[in-house]
Amino acid sequence: MKQQLSLPEARRVALAAQGFARARPEAPGTRQLNAAIARMGVLQIDSVNVFARSHYVPLFSRLGAYDTDDLDRLVLRHGVGGRPRSTGSYIEYLAHEATFVPVEDWPLWRFRMDAMRAKYGGPGSWYAENAATVEWVRAELAARGPLRPAQIESDAHRGTRGPWWDWDVVKRALELMWRFGEVAIAGRRGFERRYGLAADVVPGRLLDAEVSRDDAIRELVRRAARASGVAAASDLADYHRIRDRRAVLAAVQDLVDQGELAPVAVEAWDRGRAALPAWVHRDAVIPRRIDAATVLTPFDPVVWFRERAERLFGFDYRIEIYTPAHKRRFGYYSLPVLVGDRIVGRVDLKADRPASTLRVQSAWWEEGVPAAVADRVATALREAAAWQGLERISLSTWGDATADLAFVMPDAARHERPAVEPAASPGDEDALDVA
């Protein structure tokens, strides 16, 4: 690998590491889904379902149209009666935010579980002061196996097994027990989690396995470097939300000493006058070109760290779904659009299922994007609509890219700027910080 990379080269290295240099398979199935998740390392979960739930989109971006039922079978169901499958199983944990990760990785997260317990479970904490609630919830799971919070809440309100616990109290107890590693997610019904005691969900050999904090962080930095291709220390830290900068830098130095990482200079990566230190993974490649044309979810590893997205692509991005309506610049749920090795714009997509229509509520170009790219964006929109089973596309009049898209999509309907959507609130799953 070269010791210096131009910015376009760095973009291609990063996109190749994420799987965008590969040709899309004709009929992606579970083998391709598993391989794509392995390259990313984690698959972030989000409840927003304006276009498609976020964990479905990164695989579409890389593989093209696939059957989302295949992914559901991989990540949402963990055996019967709380018993985990012996192979191919995924589980949920805070590996970035809430993410799907291989169940085999459970021991890697023990250091984070311990940090969570120290932060949220010590003397004077809600957890300590509500020990009776926690013990009752623990007993319910032990007696009945994995349950949805509503099942526990319903049982409590009938008064058949315990006192009258409030739903929010039950949910909070479950969320803390999950963060501490005492409880694991045993799948979902719809999008509602089923919580079970970790011993009923995670194989015993993994529960008993010990990985030191230093070893876990070194392995996670190694994986982040491989998934990033080329990265600064902040990129490697953010990939798994490791806030101990000294530990990250120590892990980087170990990996350099082992020959897995090598220092590299990237054009225009600087801090004032000083070059920003960066490293390239030994498996990284520089493709001659990236031929992608697709939408990305805001929670895709390519763009989820805003500092890196701006440094690599010149892309200044904020999720506006939580922004008050009058302060939004680009729309309620705009998705970055990748064409080649550039993010060329953003489109605010909404799946109008009753009308079988993909509504492009707004569309915007990034600075300096040639108008000729509209054809490729139009193809990406048609593919997205088809993947979601939507028969039609309608373009709004809001955004500087809508006229260009309408010109190359004469079959698309038009609609006026959509009514303002109220700001969303982060869900319960985001209520506590990652430690």
C-alpha positions in Angstrom: 0.0 0.0 0.0 1.2 3.5 -0.8 2.4 5.8 2.0 0.5 8.7 0.7 -3.1 8.7 -0.6 -4.9 11.4 -2.6 -8.4 12.1 -1.3 -10.1 10.2 -4.2 -7.9 7.2 -3.4 -8.8 7.4 0.3 -12.5 7.4 -0.6 -12.0 4.4 -2.9 -10.1 2.5 -0.2 -12.8 3.3 2.4 -15.6 2.3 0.1 -13.9 -0.9 -1.0 -13.4 -1.9 2.7 -17.2 -1.5 3.1 -17.9 -3.8 0.1 -18.8 -1.2 -2.6 -16.1 -2.3 -5.0 -17.7 -5.7 -5.4 -20.2 -6.5 -8.2 -23.7 -7.0 -6.9 -24.9 -10.6 -6.9 -27.8 -11.4 -9.1 -29.8 -13.0 -6.3 -28.4 -12.1 -2.9 -29.2 -14.6 -0.2 -28.2 -15.4 3.4 -24.6 -16.2 2.4 -24.1 -12.7 0.8 -25.9 -11.1 3.8 -23.6 -12.8 6.3 -20.6 -11.8 4.2 -21.7 -8.1 4.0 -22.4 -7.9 7.8 -19.0 -9.5 8.4 -17.3 -6.8 6.4 -19.1 -4.1 8.3 -18.7 -5.9 11.6 -21.9 -4.3 13.1 -25.4 -3.5 11.7 -26.9 -0.6 13.4 -30.6 -0.7 14.4 -33.0 2.2 14.3 -36.8 2.3 14.7 -37.5 4.9 12.1 -39.5 3.4 9.3 -40.2 6.3 6.9 -38.6 4.6 3.9 -37.3 1.3 5.4 -35.9 0.4 8.8 -32.3 1.4 8.9 -30.8 -2.1 9.4 -32.2 -3.2 6.1 -30.7 -0.4 4.0 -26.9 -1.0 4.3 -27.3 -4.4 2.8 -29.5 -3.1 0.0 -26.9 -0.4 -0.7 -24.2 -3.0 -1.1 -26.0 -6.0 -2.5 -29.0 -4.5 -4.3 -32.6 -5.9 -3.9 -32.7 -8.8 -1.5 -35.5 -10.4 0.5 -35.7 -8.7 3.9 -37.2 -11.9 5.3 -33.8 -13.5 4.8 -32.3 -10.9 7.1 -35.1 -11.3 9.6 -34.4 -15.0 9.8 -30.7 -14.2 10.5 -31.0 -11.5 13.1 -34.5 -11.4 14.6 -35.0 -15.0 15.7 -32.8 -16.7 18.1 -34.1 -20.3 18.4 -37.2 -21.5 20.2 -38.0 -21.2 23.9 -35.0 -19.0 24.5 -32.5 -21.6 23.2 -29.9 -20.0 20.9 -28.9 -21.6 17.6 -25.5 -23.1 17.5 -24.3 -21.4 14.4 -25.0 -18.3 12.3 -26.7 -16.5 15.2 -26.6 -12.7 15.8 -27.4 -10.9 18.9 -28.0 -7.2 19.9 -25.7 -5.1 21.9 -24.3 -1.5 22.0 -21.4 -2.2 19.6 -21.9 1.3 18.2 -25.4 2.3 19.2 -27.8 -0.6 19.3 -26.5 -3.0 16.7 -26.7 -6.6 15.5 -23.4 -8.4 16.1 -22.5 -12.1 16.0 -23.3 -13.9 19.2 -19.7 -15.2 19.2 -18.7 -11.6 20.0 -20.5 -11.5 23.3 -17.2 -11.8 25.4 -15.7 -8.8 23.6 -18.4 -6.6 25.1 -17.9 -7.6 28.7 -15.7 -4.6 29.3 -18.5 -2.3 28.2 -21.1 -4.2 30.2 -18.9 -3.8 33.3 -18.5 0.0 32.5 -22.2 0.3 32.1 -22.8 -1.4 35.5 -20.3 0.9 37.2 -21.9 4.0 35.6 -25.6 3.1 36.0 -25.8 0.4 38.7 -23.8 1.6 41.6 -24.9 2.9 45.0 -27.5 5.7 44.7 -28.4 4.8 41.1 -31.9 4.1 40.0 -31.0 0.5 39.6 -29.9 0.2 43.2 -32.8 2.1 44.6 -35.3 -0.1 42.6 -33.8 -3.4 43.6 -37.2 -4.9 44.3 -38.4 -4.1 40.8 -35.2 -5.6 39.2 -35.5 -8.7 41.3 -39.1 -9.2 40.3 -38.3 -8.8 36.6 -35.4 -11.2 36.9 -37.7 -13.8 38.6 -40.3 -13.4 35.8 -37.6 -14.1 33.1 -36.3 -17.0 35.1 -39.7 -18.6 35.4 -41.2 -17.8 32.0 -38.2 -17.5 29.6 -37.7 -14.6 27.2 -40.6 -12.0 27.3 -41.6 -8.8 25.7 -41.9 -5.9 28.1 -45.7 -5.8 27.5 -46.0 -9.4 28.6 -44.3 -8.5 31.9 -46.3 -5.3 32.3 -49.6 -7.2 31.6 -48.8 -9.8 34.1 -48.0 -7.2 36.7 -51.2 -5.3 36.2 -53.2 -8.5 36.7 -51.5 -8.8 40.1 -51.1 -12.5 39.7 -47.3 -12.7 40.3 -46.2 -9.5 41.9 -46.9 -5.8 42.7 -48.3 -3.3 40.3 -45.2 -2.2 38.4 -45.4 0.6 35.9 -44.5 -0.3 32.3 -41.7 2.4 32.2 -40.2 0.9 35.3 -40.2 -2.6 33.9 -38.7 -1.4 30.6 -36.0 0.6 32.4 -35.1 -2.4 34.5 -34.8 -4.6 31.4 -32.8 -2.0 29.5 -30.3 -1.7 32.3 -30.0 -5.4 32.8 -29.3 -5.7 29.0 -26.6 -3.1 29.2 -25.0 -4.9 32.1 -25.0 -8.2 30.3 -27.4 -9.9 32.7 -30.1 -9.9 30.0 -29.8 -10.5 26.3 -32.2 -9.9 23.4 -33.8 -13.2 22.3 -35.3 -11.8 19.1 -38.1 -9.4 18.3 -41.8 -9.6 17.6 -42.4 -7.0 15.0 -39.9 -4.4 16.3 -40.5 -5.1 20.0 -37.6 -6.7 21.8 -37.9 -10.0 23.6 -35.6 -10.0 26.7 -34.3 -13.1 28.3 -31.7 -13.9 30.9 -28.4 -14.1 29.2 -28.0 -17.7 30.3 -31.1 -18.6 28.3 -29.9 -16.8 25.1 -26.1 -16.9 25.0 -24.2 -20.2 24.9 -22.6 -21.0 28.2 -19.1 -21.2 26.7 -19.4 -17.5 25.6 -20.9 -16.4 28.9 -17.9 -17.9 30.7 -15.3 -16.7 28.3 -13.0 -13.9 29.6 -11.5 -11.3 27.4 -9.5 -8.5 29.1 -10.4 -4.9 28.4 -7.1 -4.3 26.6 -7.5 -7.4 24.4 -11.1 -6.5 23.6 -10.3 -2.9 22.6 -7.3 -4.1 20.5 -9.6 -6.5 18.6 -12.3 -3.9 18.1 -9.8 -1.4 16.8 -8.4 -4.0 14.5 -11.9 -4.7 13.1 -12.6 -1.0 12.8 -9.4 -0.5 10.8 -10.3 -3.4 8.5 -13.8 -2.1 8.0 -12.6 1.4 7.4 -9.7 0.7 5.1 -8.0 4.0 6.0 -8.8 5.8 9.2 -7.7 8.4 11.7 -7.7 7.6 15.4 -11.1 9.3 15.9 -12.6 7.1 13.1 -11.3 3.9 14.8 -12.6 5.1 18.2 -16.1 6.0 16.9 -16.6 2.8 15.0 -17.3 1.0 18.3 -17.8 4.1 20.4 -14.6 3.6 22.4 -14.1 6.8 24.4 -10.7 5.9 25.9 -8.4 7.6 23.4 -5.3 6.3 25.1 -6.5 2.8 24.9 -7.3 3.3 21.2 -3.9 4.7 20.4 -2.2 1.9 22.4 -4.1 -0.6 20.3 -3.1 1.2 17.1 0.5 1.0 18.1 0.2 -2.7 18.9 -1.3 -3.3 15.5 1.4 -1.3 13.8 4.0 -3.3 15.6 2.3 -6.5 14.4 2.3 -5.3 10.8 -1.5 -5.1 10.5 -1.6 -1.3 10.3 0.7 1.1 8.6 0.9 4.9 8.9 -0.3 6.8 5.8 -0.7 10.4 4.8 -4.0 11.4 3.3 -4.4 14.5 1.2 -6.3 17.3 2.9 -6.5 15.5 6.2 -5.0 18.0 8.6 -5.5 19.7 11.9 -4.7 23.3 11.3 -1.2 23.1 9.9 -0.4 19.6 11.1 -1.2 16.5 9.1 -3.8 14.3 10.8 -2.2 10.9 11.7 -3.9 8.1 9.8 -3.4 4.4 9.2 -4.2 2.0 6.5 -5.1 -1.7 7.0 -2.8 -4.3 5.4 -5.8 -5.8 3.6 -6.9 -2.5 2.1 -7.0 -2.1 -1.7 -7.2 0.9 -4.0 -9.7 0.1 -6.7 -9.3 2.0 -10.0 -13.0 3.0 -9.7 -16.1 2.5 -7.6 -19.2 1.9 -9.7 -21.8 2.3 -7.0 -25.1 4.3 -7.4 -27.3 3.9 -4.4 -28.9 5.5 -1.3 -27.4 5.2 2.1 -29.0 5.2 5.5 -27.8 7.9 7.9 -26.7 4.9 10.1 -24.4 3.4 7.5 -20.8 3.1 8.6 -19.8 5.1 5.5 -21.4 8.2 6.9 -22.4 7.5 10.5 -19.4 9.4 11.9 -20.1 13.0 10.7 -16.5 14.1 11.1 -15.3 11.3 8.8 -18.0 11.9 6.3 -17.0 15.5 6.0 -13.3 14.7 5.8 -13.7 12.0 3.2 -16.5 13.3 1.1 -16.9 17.0 2.0 -20.3 16.0 3.1 -21.8 18.0 6.0 -24.6 16.0 7.3 -27.0 16.1 10.2 -30.1 13.9 10.8 -33.0 16.3 10.7 -35.7 13.9 11.9 -35.1 15.2 15.5 -34.8 18.8 14.3 -37.8 21.2 14.8 -39.6 21.5 11.5 -38.8 25.2 11.0 -35.1 24.6 11.3 -34.8 21.8 8.7 -32.8 22.5 5.6 -33.2 19.3 3.6 -36.2 17.4 4.9 -37.4 15.0 7.5 -35.4 11.9 6.7 -32.9 12.6 3.9 -30.7 9.8 2.7 -27.2 10.4 1.3 -26.8 9.4 -2.3 -23.6 7.7 -3.3 -22.5 7.7 -7.0 -19.0 6.4 -7.8 -16.8 7.4 -5.0 -18.7 10.6 -4.2 -21.7 11.5 -2.2 -23.5 13.6 -4.8 -26.6 14.6 -2.9 -29.4 13.7 -0.5 -33.0 12.6 -1.0 -35.8 12.7 1.5 -37.7 9.4 0.9 -41.0 8.2 2.1 -42.6 4.9 1.3 -46.3 5.6 0.7 -47.5 2.0 0.9 -51.3 2.6 0.5 -50.5 4.4 -2.8 -47.6 2.0 -3.7 -45.5 5.1 -4.3 -42.0 6.2 -3.3 -42.3 9.8 -2.5 -39.2 11.9 -3.0 -40.1 14.6 -0.6 -37.0 16.7 -1.4 -33.8 16.2 -3.4 -30.6 18.2 -3.3 -27.2 18.2 -5.0 -23.9 18.6 -3.3 -21.7 21.5 -4.6 -20.0 20.8 -7.9 -22.0 17.8 -8.9 -22.4 17.5 -12.7 -26.0 17.4 -13.9 -25.2 14.2 -15.9 -25.2 12.3 -12.6 -29.1 12.7 -12.5 -29.5 9.6 -14.7 -27.6 7.4 -12.1 -29.6 8.9 -9.2 -32.8 8.2 -11.1 -31.7 4.5 -11.5 -30.9 4.3 -7.8 -34.4 5.7 -6.9 -36.1 3.2 -9.3 -34.2 0.3 -7.7 -35.1 1.5 -4.2 -38.8 1.7 -5.1 -38.7 -1.7 -6.7 -37.0 -3.2 -3.6 -39.7 -1.9 -1.4 -42.4 -3.2 -3.7 -43.6 0.3 -4.7 -44.9 0.7 -8.2 -44.6 4.4 -8.7 -42.3 7.3 -7.9 -43.5 10.9 -7.2 -41.1 13.8 -7.1 -41.8 16.9 -5.0 -40.9 20.4 -6.1 -38.6 21.0 -3.0 -34.9 21.0 -3.6 -32.4 22.0 -6.3 -32.1 18.5 -7.7 -35.9 17.9 -8.3 -36.0 19.6 -11.7 -33.0 17.6 -13.0 -34.5 14.3 -11.7 -37.9 15.2 -13.2 -36.2 15.8 -16.6 -34.6 12.3 -16.6 -37.7 10.6 -15.0 -40.6 11.7 -17.3 -42.7 8.8 -16.0 -42.5 10.1 -12.4 -45.5 12.0 -10.9 -45.0 15.4 -9.3 -46.3 16.7 -6.0 -45.9 20.0 -4.1 -43.6 20.4 -1.1 -44.9 18.0 1.6 -46.6 19.0 4.8 -44.3 19.5 7.7 -43.6 16.4 9.8 -43.3 16.9 13.5 -39.9 16.3 15.1 -39.4 12.8 16.4 -38.2 11.9 19.9 -35.4 9.4 20.5 -36.8 6.1 21.7 -36.2 4.2 24.9 -33.3 2.3 23.3 -31.3 5.6 23.0 -32.1 6.8 26.5 -28.7 6.0 27.9 -25.2 6.7 26.6 -22.8 4.1 25.4 -20.0 3.8 27.9 
